[in-house]
């Protein structure tokens, strides 16, 4: 990777290069444990907190206050619209992670992007979740992500979509993984 010491897509190429070299020198630096906690507030309302995480071989203390997210359902799903529902949170988490992966990895390659906008839609049939039809899946049956990328040619757009698909959230959704559910 050529390190130019300039900012591309809002990222410092030298800092990206330094991170890559540090990981190559000590692969343990690359291992992160991200965390969140959640409290049921009543009805469909939940409140999640995101603050600490482990990464770069240490506990992170840079966040003095947690990020707080309220989650709910729309009235048609027995909620009060206090926040996005969990399915919507998953969708915007996927879209955000794919966008960040795209622009960061493009910056590392020196690809300057003019603008990126995107949208996501996901189809889910509640008959599966509610146990009303054993033949209906409980999960999303389709997620469609559409990017509008400006400032690069068509060949670069194809490369940028490939970079977006390096997103950890994208890969977590398309590849089976172990999810353990426990009692405290």
Beta strands, then each sheet from edge to edge (+ up, - down):
strand 1: 7-8
strand 2: 11-12
strand 3: 37-42
strand 4: 45-50
strand 5: 54-55
strand 6: 58-59
strand 7: 67-71
strand 8: 115-123
strand 9: 142-150
sheet 1: 1+ 2-
sheet 2: 3+ 4- 7+
sheet 3: 5+ 6-
sheet 4: 8+ 9-
end
